[in-house]
């Protein structure tokens, strides 16, 4: 199983062999307005939280199932200047 995050038109980090997304930290760097995606094995439990800078942001994501994967996507485009970075902590 693997966990990954995606940006529109860009694939990000793939964590091979990590079967549980809970406790992982994901760093995304982007430019322009992008949706952020968190994708992991659909047999795992739903996330109970996503946070950034100590703030809970799970409510800013929608969850769907695509094939064998759970997909969390930001509900709004995330604005990014040149090289904007965000770090998400999954729980």
N, C-alpha and C positions, 0 to 999 in steps of 0.2 A: 504494500500500500504506500501511497505517497501523498504529500500535502503540498500545495503550491498556491501562490497568489498570482493573479494576472492583472495586467492593465490592458486597456483596449489596444489591440495590435501588437502587444508586447507580452512575452511570457516571462515571468519572474523566476524566483527561486523555486526549485523542486527539492524537497527534503525526502530523499529516497530512504525507505526502511522505517520511517517514523510513522507508526500506525495510529497515533493519537495526537490530534491537534492541540489538546488542552495543555497550557503552559508554554506554548510556542510564542515567540515574538517575531513579527514580520515587519520588515522595513521596506517601504516603497518610496522610490524617488521618481518623480515625473515632471513633465513640463506641459502646460496647457490644461484644459479641462478634461478630466478622465473619470470614469467609474473605477472603483476599486473592487476587486473580486478576491474572495478567499474560497478555495476549492479543496475538498478533501473527500476521503472514502465515505460513501453513503452508509456503510454498515456501522459507522461510529455514531455516538450520540450527538444531538444538536448542541451547538455552543450555548453556554449559559451566559456568556459575556464576551464582549470585545471592548477593550479600552485603549485610550491613547492619552498620554500625559496625565494619567490618573483619573481621567473622565470616562464614564461609561458611554459607549457609542453604539451598542448593539441595536438600539432603536433606529439608527440611521442606515441599517442594512435590511434587505429583504432576503429571505431564504427560499430556495427552490431546490428541487432534485432534478438532475439531468443525468439520465442513464444511471450509472452506479456511483454518482458523485453528489455531494451536497454543495451547493453554490450559494455563498453569501455575497450580495452585491450592494454597494452603496445606493441609496434611493435617489441621490442627487449627484450630479457631476461634482467632482472635487477640483476646485480651482488650484492651479499650480503655476507659479512663476518659474523661471529657469532653475531647474534642479531642486524643486521643493521635495522635502522628505517627511514622511510620517512613519511612526512606529506603532503597530497594533499588537496588543497582548491578548491572547485568546484564553478563555476559561470556559 
